[in-house]
Amino acid sequence: MKQVTIHQAKTHLSRLIKEALEGEEIVIAKGKQPMVKLVVVPEMQKQRQIGVAPDFILYMAEDFDAPLEDFAEYMS
């Protein structure tokens, strides 16, 4: 959680919005007293995307898809 003053929020609003969109919780305070929380509208939250980490799998065994002997009786 990140807490900023009203003055800091006015000065750095664009950056704070970007951070909130990236998942950071932003609280705006008057002095040290928290007043409001900057939250992302649900429709604007990032959706999970398949295939965005193509180099994530470093190694996959040749027999990865081979049937497991332990489950042979369940497969038939």
N, C-alpha and C positions, 0 to 999 in steps of 0.2 A: 504494500500500500504506500502510495506517495501522497504526502500532504503539502499543499502549497497555500500561500496567502492569496487574498483576492487580488492584490496588486500583481503578484507573480502570475496568476491565472489570466489577468487581462493582458499582460505583457507577452505571455508565451502560450496563448490559447491554441494556436495551430499545432504546436508541438504536443501539447497536452491531449488534444483530440487524437492525434496520431498514436500516442502512447496508449490511450484508452482503447482504440481500435485494435491494438496489438495485444490487449489483455491486461494492461496495467490498471490497477484500481486507483483512481485519482479522487482525493478529498480536498475540497476548497474550504479554507478556514478564515475566520476573522480573528487575526492575531494567532492565538494558539487554540481557539475554540472552533472545532469542526462545525461547518454550517451545511454544506451540500456535498453530494457525491456526483462525479461526472460518470455517467454510464452510457453504454452503447445501446442504441435501439436494436432490438433483436433481429430485425430484418437486415441490418448492416453488419452483423457479426460474420466473420469469415467462415465459410463452409469448408469442410474437409475435402481435399482433392486427392484423388488416386493418381499415383504416378509422379508426384512432385519430388521424389527422392530416388531417381533412377540408379544412382551408384550406391544405394544403401546395402543391397545384398552383395557381399563380397565373395561368397562361396556357397554353392549348393551341390550336394552329393549327387552322383549319377543315378543312384537308386532312390531318390527322394520320393517319387511317385509309386514305388514298388509296394505291393500289398505286404502288410505286416503279418508274420506268422502267428503272433499272439491273437490276432483277430480273424483268423481263417474261418473258424466255425460261424462267425457272425456275417461273413461276406457271402456265404452260399445260400 
